[in-house]
Amino acid sequence: MIAAASSPSKGNYYSAEIEDLPSFKRIYALMQCTSDLSPGDCNACLRQSVGDYKSCCHGKQGGVVARPSCFFRWDLYPYSRAFENITSTSPPPPSLPPPPPDDKTISTGIIVAIIIPTVVVILVLLALGIAVCWRRKSYRAIELETEDDISTTHLLQLDLKSIEAATNRFSESKKLGEGGFGEVYKGTLPSGTQVAVKRLSKTSSQGAREFKNEAVLVAKLQHRNLVRLLGFCVEGEEKLLVYEFVPNKSLDYFLFDPAKQGLLDWTVRYKIIEGIARGILYLHQDSRLTIIHRDLKASNVLLDTDMNPKIADFGMARIFGVDQTQANTGRIIGTYGYISPEYAMHGRFSMKSDVYSFGVLVLEIISGKKNSSFNQTEDTVRNLVTQAWRAWRNGSPLELVDPTLGENYQRDEAIRCIHIGLLCVQEHPTDRPTLSAIMLMLTSNTITLPVPHPPGFFLQSGQDLSSISESSTSKSVPCSVDDSSFTDLYPR
């Protein structure tokens, strides 16, 4: 026991002995501790095991006493390589004359026949016990990870000096852009890894909550169509998130710039639509947590070197419970033009709210136009959703396709995408498809799509945005042509 307790310093963590006894030919004993125990803790653990042995198993020909941090086993035969270079610590017992034949004498074969099954049963029970303990630890780890606290999230915590060095002290030349809660800078870590550093605005009254939310959420999410969080920093007033660097900026950088729209050919646009759908499907259904993004828009979709989309900015995201389908809030956050009618007017959000935003994104990717970029003159279509519905209703959906594509696109795929987009922006959430259904629609040509109904926020000729209503009501709806994020809107 003393040898086992002192072995950790030697790198062995165990002690093995062979003892010759009068009643048996030879007994093999092994004591072992896990590498994380100190010699004192190892000695205490093994003493408890020996106490258990004396109380329950003294005189037994073999057995095991196992604890989470130490192990004690004895048997009549060597069962580990630990005994290869060990000799008996006592002289062999004097040879005894063979016992006279007696019907009551138990032969060696019978003893072996009893011992071997017993040892096998003990080993099986030991393996089951270890498996149960491991599963309990795993479940505990999951419970800890789902707590809304940065301290329970396995992230790389970087110091401020390292990030300042990486970004040249947040130089303007390193600035990539600016969002609703701060600025984003390009940086290079000492390892050579390029990163994007999101610096929380010190004047943002809601920033700390969004920062914590984003750090905890994104750390749990791993998908090729989601931007990957590498680490964070909290020092003084500075709150920083460190992401993987995505070189091709955001989707809106290409999609709404006439000089760059040509770089998005039809194949790339269709790939982006599929990638965004896969990312949202992961958030809604395939990750351990059910997550509603609540701010899906073109500027929150980043593009990597191969123009694969990565959904970003989870500062407004919400976790849903296992059986939860929707939630209500008096604080509506999102971006004009992308939020669904039920969310804008009543504060109700769900997976179908993200579906509505995805539908707007699809129509924007097909047309190359912002949903809120239309003129405000009388008798003119006021938004992209309205234009798409009118073109569909008139039997000419391809009028919506971006002219920069010319004839270089798949007509059937374009019509199908417009159809899917209109299904996603329908007024009533129950009429919108789920992301799993959308993925089937995008990847299979054999599925018949349902007929879309008029979309939410559909504008009749001459109708003003402030008079849009849900169903047959005429409640005031707060809307704007500005596509910046907002956070202080309270529904009626």
C-alpha positions in Angstrom: 0.0 0.0 0.0 2.8 2.4 0.9 4.6 1.5 -2.4 1.4 2.2 -4.4 0.9 5.5 -2.7 4.5 6.6 -3.5 4.5 5.3 -7.1 2.8 8.4 -8.7 6.0 10.3 -8.3 7.7 7.5 -10.3 5.1 7.5 -13.0 3.8 4.0 -12.1 0.7 4.6 -10.0 0.6 1.0 -8.9 2.3 -1.6 -6.7 2.2 -5.4 -7.3 3.3 -8.2 -4.9 3.5 -12.0 -4.9 3.1 -13.8 -1.6 3.4 -17.6 -0.9 0.9 -18.7 1.7 0.6 -22.1 3.5 -3.0 -22.6 2.4 -2.4 -21.7 -1.3 0.5 -22.1 -3.5 0.8 -18.4 -4.3 -1.3 -15.2 -4.3 -0.9 -12.2 -6.6 -2.0 -8.8 -5.3 -2.1 -5.4 -7.1 -2.9 -1.9 -5.7 -3.3 1.0 -8.0 -4.3 4.7 -7.8 -5.3 7.2 -10.5 -2.6 9.7 -11.6 -4.5 12.7 -10.2 -4.2 11.5 -6.5 -1.5 12.8 -4.2 0.5 10.1 -2.3 -1.5 10.9 0.9 -4.8 10.6 -0.9 -3.7 7.4 -2.6 -2.7 5.9 0.7 -6.0 6.9 2.3 -8.0 5.5 -0.6 -6.2 2.1 -0.5 -6.5 1.9 3.3 -10.3 2.2 2.8 -10.1 -0.6 0.2 -8.2 -2.8 2.6 -10.8 -2.2 5.3 -13.5 -3.2 2.9 -11.5 -6.4 2.1 -11.2 -7.3 5.7 -14.9 -6.8 6.4 -16.3 -8.6 3.5 -13.7 -10.7 1.7 -11.0 -11.8 4.2 -10.0 -15.4 3.4 -11.4 -15.3 -0.1 -9.2 -16.8 -2.8 -9.6 -13.8 -5.1 -11.5 -10.6 -5.5 -11.6 -6.9 -6.4 -12.2 -3.8 -4.3 -12.7 -0.9 -6.7 -13.2 2.8 -6.0 -13.3 5.8 -8.4 -9.7 6.7 -7.6 -8.0 3.5 -6.5 -8.1 -0.3 -7.2 -7.2 -3.4 -5.2 -7.2 -6.9 -6.6 -5.9 -10.3 -5.4 -6.0 -13.7 -7.1 -4.3 -17.1 -7.4 -2.7 -16.4 -10.8 -0.9 -13.5 -12.4 -3.4 -11.3 -14.3 -1.3 -8.4 -15.3 2.1 -7.7 -16.8 2.8 -6.0 -13.5 4.0 -9.3 -12.1 6.5 -10.2 -14.8 9.6 -9.0 -13.0 8.5 -9.7 -9.4 9.5 -12.6 -7.3 7.9 -13.9 -4.2 8.5 -11.8 -1.0 8.6 -15.0 1.2 10.2 -18.4 0.9 8.1 -21.1 -0.6 6.1 -23.1 1.9 7.4 -26.5 2.9 6.2 -29.3 0.7 3.4 -31.2 2.3 2.7 -34.9 1.8 -0.1 -35.5 -0.6 -3.4 -35.8 1.2 -5.0 -39.2 1.5 -7.8 -39.8 -0.9 -11.0 -38.7 0.5 -14.4 -38.1 -1.1 -14.7 -34.8 0.8 -11.4 -33.4 -0.6 -11.9 -30.7 -3.2 -9.7 -31.2 -6.3 -7.7 -28.4 -7.9 -9.8 -28.6 -11.0 -13.0 -27.9 -9.0 -11.3 -24.9 -7.3 -10.3 -23.5 -10.7 -13.8 -24.1 -12.0 -15.2 -22.1 -9.1 -12.6 -19.3 -9.2 -12.5 -18.5 -12.9 -16.3 -17.8 -13.3 -16.3 -15.8 -10.1 -13.4 -13.6 -11.4 -15.2 -13.2 -14.7 -18.4 -12.1 -13.0 -16.4 -9.6 -10.8 -14.7 -8.1 -13.8 -18.0 -7.7 -15.7 -19.6 -6.0 -12.7 -16.5 -3.8 -12.4 -16.8 -2.8 -16.1 -20.5 -2.0 -15.7 -19.7 0.1 -12.6 -17.1 2.1 -14.4 -19.5 2.6 -17.4 -22.2 3.8 -15.1 -19.9 6.3 -13.3 -18.6 7.5 -16.7 -22.2 8.1 -18.0 -23.1 10.0 -14.8 -20.0 12.2 -15.3 -21.0 12.8 -18.9 -24.5 13.8 -18.0 -23.1 16.1 -15.4 -20.9 17.7 -18.0 -23.8 18.3 -20.3 -25.8 19.9 -17.4 -22.9 22.2 -16.7 -22.5 23.2 -20.3 -26.2 24.2 -20.6 -26.0 26.6 -17.7 -26.0 30.1 -18.9 -22.6 31.0 -17.6 -19.3 31.7 -19.3 -17.4 29.9 -16.5 -19.0 26.6 -17.6 -18.1 27.0 -21.2 -14.9 25.4 -22.5 -13.5 28.4 -24.3 -10.0 29.7 -24.8 -9.8 32.8 -22.5 -7.3 35.2 -24.1 -5.7 38.2 -22.3 -6.3 41.7 -23.6 -2.7 42.3 -24.4 -2.6 39.4 -26.8 -5.7 40.6 -28.6 -4.4 44.2 -28.7 -1.1 42.9 -30.3 -3.1 40.8 -32.8 -5.2 43.8 -33.9 -2.4 46.4 -33.7 -4.3 48.0 -30.7 -7.6 47.9 -32.6 -6.2 49.9 -35.5 -8.6 51.5 -38.1 -6.6 49.6 -40.8 -7.7 46.3 -39.1 -11.4 47.2 -38.9 -13.6 44.9 -40.8 -17.0 46.4 -40.0 -19.4 47.6 -37.3 -22.5 45.9 -36.0 -25.3 46.8 -33.6 -23.2 46.0 -30.5 -19.7 46.9 -31.5 -16.9 46.8 -34.1 -15.1 43.9 -35.7 -11.4 43.8 -36.3 -9.1 41.4 -38.2 -6.2 40.0 -36.1 -3.4 37.5 -36.2 -2.6 35.5 -33.1 1.0 34.5 -32.2 0.4 31.1 -33.7 -0.3 32.7 -37.1 -4.1 32.0 -36.9 -6.1 34.8 -38.5 -9.2 35.8 -36.4 -12.0 38.3 -36.3 -12.3 40.1 -33.0 -15.7 41.5 -32.1 -15.3 44.4 -29.6 -18.3 45.2 -27.6 -19.3 48.8 -27.6 -18.7 50.4 -24.2 -21.8 52.6 -24.6 -24.2 49.8 -25.3 -26.7 49.4 -22.5 -27.6 45.9 -23.5 -24.2 44.8 -24.6 -23.1 42.7 -21.6 -26.2 40.5 -21.9 -25.8 40.0 -25.6 -22.0 39.4 -25.2 -22.6 36.7 -22.6 -25.4 35.1 -24.6 -23.3 34.9 -27.7 -20.3 33.5 -26.0 -22.2 30.8 -24.2 -24.4 29.8 -27.2 -21.8 29.8 -30.0 -19.3 27.8 -27.9 -21.8 24.9 -27.9 -22.5 25.0 -31.6 -20.3 23.2 -34.1 -21.5 23.2 -37.8 -19.8 24.0 -41.1 -22.5 26.6 -41.8 -22.1 28.4 -38.5 -19.2 30.7 -37.7 -16.9 29.2 -35.1 -16.0 31.0 -31.8 -12.4 30.5 -30.8 -12.2 32.4 -27.5 -13.2 35.4 -25.5 -11.7 38.1 -23.3 -13.2 40.0 -20.3 -10.9 42.6 -18.8 -12.1 45.8 -17.2 -14.5 47.5 -19.6 -13.4 45.4 -22.5 -15.5 42.5 -23.7 -14.2 40.7 -26.7 -15.2 37.7 -28.8 -12.6 36.0 -31.0 -14.0 34.2 -34.1 -12.5 32.3 -36.9 -11.7 34.7 -39.7 -14.0 34.3 -42.7 -12.2 36.0 -45.7 -15.0 36.9 -48.1 -16.9 39.2 -45.7 -20.7 39.0 -45.6 -23.3 38.1 -48.1 -24.7 41.7 -48.4 -21.2 42.9 -49.4 -21.6 41.0 -52.7 -25.3 40.7 -53.1 -26.3 44.3 -53.0 -23.3 45.9 -54.8 -23.8 46.1 -58.6 -20.1 45.9 -59.0 -19.8 42.6 -57.2 -23.1 40.9 -57.9 -21.5 39.2 -60.9 -19.3 37.2 -58.6 -22.4 35.4 -57.4 -23.3 33.2 -60.3 -26.3 30.9 -60.0 -24.4 27.9 -58.7 -22.9 30.0 -55.9 -26.3 31.5 -55.0 -28.0 28.1 -54.9 -25.1 26.8 -52.7 -25.5 29.7 -50.3 -29.3 29.1 -50.0 -28.7 25.4 -49.2 -25.9 26.2 -46.8 -28.0 28.8 -44.9 -30.9 26.3 -44.7 -28.6 23.6 -43.3 -27.2 26.0 -40.7 -30.7 27.0 -39.5 -31.8 23.3 -39.5 -28.9 22.5 -37.2 -29.9 25.3 -34.8 -33.6 24.3 -34.8 -33.3 20.5 -34.8 -29.9 18.9 -35.0 -27.9 20.5 -32.2 -28.3 19.6 -28.5 -30.0 22.9 -27.9 -33.0 24.3 -29.8 -32.0 27.8 -30.8 -34.0 30.6 -32.4 -31.6 33.0 -34.1 -34.0 36.0 -34.3 -31.7 38.1 -36.5 -31.2 36.3 -39.8 -30.2 38.7 -42.5 -27.7 39.0 -45.4 -25.2 40.9 -43.3 -25.2 38.1 -40.7 -24.2 35.5 -43.3 -20.4 35.3 -43.8 -18.7 33.7 -46.8 -15.5 31.6 -46.6 -12.8 31.2 -49.2 -15.1 28.8 -51.2 -18.1 31.1 -50.8 -19.7 28.7 -48.4 -22.1 30.5 -46.0 -21.6 30.7 -42.3 -24.4 32.1 -40.1 -23.0 34.7 -37.5 -24.1 37.1 -34.8 -25.9 35.1 -32.1 -26.2 38.0 -29.7 -30.0 38.0 -30.0 -30.5 34.2 -30.1 -32.7 32.4 -27.6 -32.7 28.7 -26.3 -36.0 26.8 -26.4 -36.9 24.0 -24.0 -37.4 20.4 -25.2 -41.2 20.8 -25.6 -41.3 24.6 -26.2 -42.6 25.8 -29.6 -42.8 29.5 -29.1 -42.2 32.4 -26.7 -43.4 35.9 -26.1 -41.4 39.0 -25.4 -42.2 42.7 -24.8 -38.8 43.6 -26.2 -38.6 42.9 -29.9 -35.1 42.7 -31.4 -34.3 42.0 -35.0 -33.9 43.9 -38.3 -36.6 45.7 -40.2 -37.6 43.8 -43.4 -36.7 40.4 -41.9 -38.9 40.0 -38.9 -42.2 38.1 -39.1 -45.6 39.7 -38.7 -46.5 37.9 -35.5 -43.2 38.9 -33.9 -43.4 42.5 -35.0 -47.0 43.0 -33.8 -47.4 40.6 -30.9 -43.9 39.7 -29.7 -44.4 36.0 -30.5 -41.3 34.3 -31.9 -40.6 30.6 -32.8 -38.8 28.5 -35.3 -41.3 29.9 -37.9 -40.0 33.4 -37.2 -36.6 32.3 -38.4 -38.3 30.6 -41.4 -39.9 33.9 -42.3 -36.4 35.6 -42.2 -35.0 32.8 -44.3 -37.7 33.3 -46.9 -36.8 37.0 -47.2 -33.2 36.0 -47.6 -34.0 33.5 -50.4 -35.9 36.2 -52.3 -33.0 38.6 -51.8 -30.5 36.1 -53.1 -32.6 35.4 -56.2 -33.3 39.0 -57.0 -30.1 40.8 -55.8 -32.3 43.4 -54.1 -33.0 44.3 -50.5 -36.5 43.6 -49.2 -36.6 47.3 -48.1 -34.9 48.9 -51.0 -38.0 49.9 -53.1 -39.2 53.4 -53.8 -41.9 55.0 -51.7 -43.8 56.7 -54.6 -47.6 56.2 -55.1 -48.7 53.0 -56.8 -45.2 51.5 -56.6 -44.3 48.2 -55.1 -43.0 48.9 -51.7 -41.0 45.8 -50.8 -39.5 42.7 -52.3 -42.0 40.3 -50.7 -44.9 42.2 -52.4 -43.1 42.2 -55.8 -42.4 38.5 -55.5 -46.0 37.7 -54.7 -47.4 39.8 -57.6 -44.9 38.2 -60.1 -46.0 34.7 -58.8 -49.7 35.5 -59.0 -49.3 36.9 -62.5 -47.6 33.7 -63.7 -44.2 35.4 -64.3 -42.0 34.5 -61.3 -38.8 34.7 -63.2 -39.2 38.5 -63.4 -37.7 38.5 -59.9 -34.4 36.9 -61.0 -31.3 39.2 -60.8 -30.7 40.7 -64.3 -26.9 40.3 -63.8 -27.4 36.6 -64.1 -28.6 37.0 -67.7 -29.7 33.6 -69.0 -27.1 31.7 -67.0 -29.2 30.1 -64.4 -31.4 27.0 -64.0 -35.0 28.1 -64.6 -36.6 25.2 -62.7 -34.3 25.8 -59.7 -35.0 29.5 -59.7 -38.8 29.0 -59.8 -38.5 26.4 -57.0 -36.5 28.8 -54.9 -39.0 31.6 -55.4 -41.8 29.2 -54.5 -40.0 28.2 -51.3 -39.3 31.8 -50.4 -43.0 32.6 -50.8 -44.0 29.6 -48.6 -41.6 30.9 -45.9 -43.0 34.4 -45.8 -46.7 33.5 -45.5 -48.6 35.5 -43.0 -49.6 32.7 -40.6 -46.7 30.7 -38.9 -48.6 27.4 -39.3 -48.6 27.9 -43.1 -44.8 28.1 -43.2 -42.7 24.9 -43.7 -40.2 23.7 -41.2 -36.5 23.7 -42.1 -36.4 19.9 -42.5 -39.2 20.2 -45.1 -37.4 23.1 -46.8 -34.2 21.0 -47.1 -36.3 18.3 -48.8 -37.7 20.9 -51.2 -34.3 22.2 -52.0 -32.6 18.8 -52.6 -35.5 16.8 -54.2 -37.2 17.5 -57.5 -39.9 14.9 -56.9 -41.6 16.7 -54.0 -44.8 18.6 -54.8 -44.7 22.0 -53.1 -48.0 23.4 -51.6 -49.6 26.5 -53.1 -48.5 29.6 -51.2 -50.9 32.1 -49.7 -50.5 35.9 -49.7 -47.4 36.7 -47.6 -47.2 38.7 -44.4 -46.6 42.4 -44.9 -48.1 42.2 -48.4 -48.8 45.7 -49.5 -51.7 46.7 -51.8 -51.2 49.5 -54.2 -50.9 52.8 -52.4 -50.9 51.1 -49.0 -48.5 52.5 -46.4 -46.3 50.3 -44.2 -47.9 51.7 -41.0 -51.3 50.3 -41.9 -50.4 46.6 -42.4 -52.5 44.3 -40.4 -52.5 40.7 -39.4 -55.6 38.6 -40.5 -58.6 41.0 -40.5 -57.4 43.3 -37.8 -56.1 46.8 -38.4 -53.5 47.1 -35.7 -50.6 49.5 -36.2 -47.4 47.8 -37.3 -44.0 49.3 -36.6 -42.0 49.0 -39.8 -39.3 51.0 -41.6 -37.2 50.8 -44.8 -34.0 50.9 -42.6 -32.4 47.5 -42.3 -30.4 48.2 -39.2 -31.0 46.2 -36.0 -33.4 47.6 -33.4 -34.0 46.6 -29.8 -36.4 49.0 -28.1 -39.7 48.2 -29.9 -42.7 47.2 -27.8 -45.6 45.4 -29.4 -49.2 46.4 -28.8 
